[in-house]
Amino acid sequence: MAQVIPAGFVAADENVHPADPGEWSWSESWFLSFVDLDDGPAGTFRVGITPNQNRAMLWFFVAIDGAWYTFEESRLNYSDFDLSADVSYDKWGLRFASHSHDPFDTGSFTFSGVALVRSGPKAGARVPMSVELDYVSAAPMHGTGIGSDEDLTKYGTGRFEQSLTATGTVTVGGEVHQIRAGAHRDKSWGPREWTKNFAMGDLQGEGRQLYFVGDQWPGRAMGYVREGSDNLDFLQVVDAHIEFADETRSIKSADLSFKKPDGTLLSAALIPVTDSINFDIAHAAEPPEHWLYWRTLVQGNVSGWDEPVRGWFEASRFGVA
């Protein structure tokens, strides 16, 4: 599709930006998640480079048939990354690349390494895993800003997000899973203050996506819904009941009501369908500080959608649990 790029963004924003040398927390990150539409694998990937700490942090978690296959590398060497075009890494048996082929439109993601199995009957095992995905924009990219973190620097900052479709394969221990997925990506650069309380959700259906994020429910919570090709409506959360289960790093349920710009209401009810992944996050604060920060796979029922869908719910419980 022909992309209309919002003011303030250019094609070069797919690549690395100048970092403020005075900001310890300065980070540039590439994020991609996908949910197979035929009940196959679902994965969530993030790499963030932190040049003033001379390191990078990488998360990649893939849920397959109730088991989590995971990579968590929080202290990779910044100088080992290839940032000449997008971002890639190839060292010590870990390899990945995220490349935009047509900026804000098409791209690819590849990954290979040995995963730690965190749950399921093979919990504790190490299993080779590789991923090859091609993605295509399902709606125009849109800028979101990075909030109050922008006030910490005079350097240029930014953040954009995009709804996608993705196809390819996930191979685990020699077993190949074909992927036909709804997907989501974002790119951000600037200071990053991790010590915040927030939650977000991302539901992926056939030709549809519902995405939301906030730190007060309602109050400071918003999102968007895509229904069909290139049809995006931004949402305001007008009511929310989220029952957190901090003892299991999850939720018991979440019921949310959204309002579209034309006043139409949309509702969503979520329940978890896997255990959660709890991120190693203490190192992201200075001085280091631990708190609950997790993501889980959920099932959602959205008003007007003809069948349940799968997706993500993520929460940082800083200051709460």
C-alpha positions in Angstrom: 0.0 0.0 0.0 1.1 3.6 -0.5 2.3 4.8 2.8 1.5 8.3 4.1 4.3 9.1 6.5 3.3 11.3 9.4 5.1 14.6 9.8 8.4 14.3 11.6 9.3 10.9 10.3 11.5 9.9 7.4 12.6 6.5 5.9 15.9 6.8 7.8 14.0 6.4 11.1 14.1 2.6 10.4 17.8 2.9 11.2 19.8 4.0 14.2 19.8 7.6 15.5 22.3 9.9 17.3 22.4 9.1 21.0 22.6 11.8 23.7 25.9 11.0 25.4 24.7 12.5 28.7 21.7 10.1 29.1 22.6 6.8 30.7 19.2 5.3 29.8 19.3 6.3 26.1 17.9 3.3 24.1 17.0 2.6 20.6 14.8 -0.5 20.2 13.2 -2.7 17.6 10.1 -4.6 18.6 8.2 -7.3 16.8 5.4 -9.6 17.9 3.3 -12.2 16.0 0.4 -14.5 16.7 -0.3 -17.3 14.3 -3.9 -17.2 13.1 -4.2 -21.0 12.9 -3.3 -21.5 16.7 0.3 -22.1 16.0 3.3 -20.3 17.5 3.1 -16.8 19.0 6.3 -14.8 19.6 7.5 -11.5 21.0 10.9 -10.0 20.3 12.7 -6.9 21.4 16.2 -5.7 21.1 17.3 -2.4 22.7 20.8 -0.9 22.2 22.1 1.3 25.1 25.3 2.9 23.7 26.1 4.8 26.9 26.2 1.5 28.8 28.1 -0.2 26.0 25.5 -3.0 26.0 22.3 -4.2 24.5 19.3 -6.2 25.8 17.5 -8.8 23.8 14.3 -10.7 24.6 12.7 -13.3 22.4 9.9 -15.6 23.8 7.9 -18.0 21.7 4.8 -19.9 22.9 4.1 -23.2 21.2 1.5 -25.7 22.4 1.6 -24.4 26.0 5.4 -24.3 26.3 7.6 -21.2 26.3 10.9 -21.3 24.3 13.0 -18.4 25.4 16.0 -16.2 24.9 16.9 -13.5 27.4 20.3 -11.7 26.9 20.4 -8.5 28.9 24.1 -7.7 28.7 25.2 -8.2 25.1 28.1 -6.0 23.9 26.9 -3.0 22.0 29.9 -3.0 19.7 29.0 -6.5 18.4 25.9 -5.2 16.7 25.7 -4.3 13.0 23.8 -1.1 12.8 24.7 -0.2 9.2 21.1 -1.0 8.1 18.4 -1.6 10.6 19.9 -4.0 13.2 21.6 -7.4 13.2 23.8 -9.6 15.3 25.9 -12.8 14.7 28.1 -14.0 17.5 28.6 -16.9 19.9 25.9 -19.0 18.3 23.2 -16.3 18.4 22.1 -14.7 15.1 19.3 -12.4 14.2 18.5 -9.6 11.8 15.6 -7.2 11.4 15.5 -5.4 8.1 13.0 -3.0 6.5 13.0 -3.6 2.7 10.6 -0.8 1.9 10.5 1.6 4.8 7.3 1.5 6.8 5.9 -1.1 4.4 7.7 -4.5 4.1 10.5 -6.2 5.9 11.9 -9.4 7.3 13.0 -10.9 10.6 15.3 -13.9 11.0 16.6 -15.5 14.2 18.5 -18.6 15.3 20.0 -19.9 18.5 19.5 -22.4 21.3 16.4 -21.7 23.4 15.8 -22.4 27.0 12.4 -24.2 27.5 10.8 -22.5 30.5 7.5 -24.4 30.8 5.8 -27.6 29.5 7.0 -31.2 29.7 10.5 -30.2 28.4 11.0 -27.4 30.9 14.7 -26.9 31.6 15.9 -28.3 28.3 17.9 -26.4 25.6 16.5 -26.7 22.1 17.7 -25.3 18.8 15.2 -22.8 17.3 15.1 -20.7 14.2 12.6 -18.2 12.8 12.2 -16.7 9.3 9.4 -14.2 8.8 8.5 -11.7 6.1 6.1 -8.9 7.1 3.8 -6.5 5.2 2.1 -3.4 6.6 -1.6 -3.9 7.3 -2.2 -0.3 8.1 -0.1 2.9 7.9 2.5 3.5 10.6 1.7 6.1 13.1 3.8 8.1 15.6 3.1 7.9 19.3 5.8 10.0 21.0 7.7 8.7 24.0 5.9 10.7 26.7 7.7 12.5 29.5 11.0 10.8 28.7 11.3 13.4 25.9 11.9 16.1 28.6 15.2 14.4 29.6 17.1 15.3 26.4 17.5 17.9 23.7 18.4 15.2 21.2 15.8 14.0 18.7 13.5 11.3 20.0 10.6 9.3 18.4 8.4 6.3 18.4 6.2 4.7 15.7 4.0 1.6 15.7 2.5 -0.4 12.9 0.0 -3.2 12.4 1.3 -6.0 10.2 0.7 -9.4 8.6 3.6 -11.9 8.7 4.3 -15.3 7.0 7.2 -17.7 7.4 8.4 -20.5 9.6 9.3 -21.3 13.2 11.5 -24.4 13.5 12.0 -26.0 17.0 14.2 -29.0 17.4 13.7 -29.9 13.7 9.9 -29.5 13.7 8.8 -26.9 11.3 5.7 -24.7 12.0 4.3 -22.7 9.1 3.3 -19.2 10.2 0.4 -17.1 9.0 0.2 -14.4 11.5 -1.2 -11.1 12.7 1.8 -9.0 13.9 2.8 -5.7 15.4 6.0 -3.8 15.5 7.3 -0.6 17.0 10.6 1.4 16.8 11.7 4.0 19.4 14.7 6.0 20.3 15.4 8.3 23.3 15.8 8.1 27.1 13.9 5.3 28.6 12.6 5.3 32.1 11.6 1.7 32.9 10.4 2.3 36.5 6.7 2.8 35.5 3.4 1.1 36.1 1.5 0.3 32.9 -0.3 -2.4 31.0 -0.9 -3.1 27.3 -2.8 -5.6 25.2 -2.6 -6.7 21.6 -5.3 -9.0 20.1 -4.8 -10.5 16.6 -7.6 -11.9 14.4 -8.2 -12.6 10.8 -7.7 -9.2 9.1 -8.2 -7.5 12.5 -6.1 -6.1 15.4 -7.1 -4.5 18.7 -4.2 -2.8 20.5 -4.3 -0.7 23.8 -2.0 0.7 26.4 -2.3 2.8 29.5 -1.3 3.5 33.1 -4.7 4.6 34.5 -7.9 2.6 33.6 -9.7 4.6 32.4 -8.0 8.0 32.5 -4.7 7.6 30.6 -5.4 4.7 28.4 -5.9 4.5 24.6 -5.3 2.3 21.6 -6.5 1.5 18.1 -8.5 -1.1 16.2 -7.9 -2.3 12.7 -10.8 -4.0 11.0 -10.1 -4.9 7.4 -7.2 -3.7 5.2 -5.9 -0.2 5.8 -8.7 0.7 8.1 -7.5 2.1 11.5 -9.5 3.8 14.2 -7.9 5.3 17.3 -9.6 4.4 20.6 -10.2 5.9 24.0 -10.6 3.6 27.0 -13.8 4.6 28.7 -14.2 1.8 31.2 -11.9 -1.0 32.4 -11.9 -3.8 35.0 -8.6 -5.6 35.2 -8.2 -8.2 37.9 -4.4 -8.7 38.4 -3.1 -12.0 39.8 0.3 -10.8 41.0 1.0 -14.0 42.8 1.1 -15.8 39.4 2.4 -12.8 37.4 -0.7 -12.6 35.3 -4.3 -11.5 35.3 -7.5 -13.4 36.1 -9.4 -11.4 33.6 -9.7 -8.0 31.9 -12.9 -6.3 30.6 -12.5 -3.1 28.7 -14.7 -0.7 26.9 -13.4 1.6 24.1 -14.9 4.6 22.2 -14.1 5.3 18.6 -13.8 8.9 17.2 -17.4 8.6 15.9 -18.7 7.7 19.4 -19.2 3.9 18.6 -18.4 1.7 21.5 -16.3 -1.5 21.3 -15.7 -4.0 24.2 -13.1 -6.7 24.8 -12.9 -9.5 27.4 -9.6 -11.2 28.0 -8.5 -14.3 29.9 -5.0 -15.8 30.1 -4.3 -19.1 28.2 -0.7 -19.7 29.2 1.6 -19.0 32.2 3.6 -15.8 31.9 7.1 -14.7 31.0 8.6 -12.6 33.8 11.3 -10.3 32.4 14.7 -9.7 33.9 14.4 -6.0 34.4 16.3 -4.9 37.5 19.4 -4.0 35.4 17.4 -1.4 33.4 17.2 0.9 36.5 20.0 2.9 38.1 20.5 1.8 40.8 19.2 -1.7 39.9 15.7 -2.4 41.3 13.5 -5.5 40.8 9.7 -5.4 40.2 7.2 -7.6 38.5 7.1 -7.1 34.7 5.6 -9.9 32.6 3.8 -10.8 29.4 1.3 -13.6 28.8 -0.8 -15.1 25.9 -4.5 -14.4 26.2 -7.8 -15.2 24.5 -10.0 -12.3 23.7 -13.7 -11.8 22.8 -14.3 -8.5 21.0 -17.7 -7.1 20.3 -18.7 -7.5 16.6 -16.0 -10.1 15.9 -17.4 -13.4 15.0 -15.0 -15.6 17.0 -12.5 -15.5 19.8 -8.9 -14.4 19.0 -5.5 -14.7 20.6 -3.1 -12.1 21.6 -0.9 -10.6 24.4 -1.3 -8.9 27.7 1.7 -7.3 29.3 2.1 -5.4 32.6 4.8 -3.5 34.5 3.7 -3.6 38.1 6.2 -1.1 39.4 5.2 0.4 42.7 2.2 -2.0 43.0 3.6 -5.6 43.4 
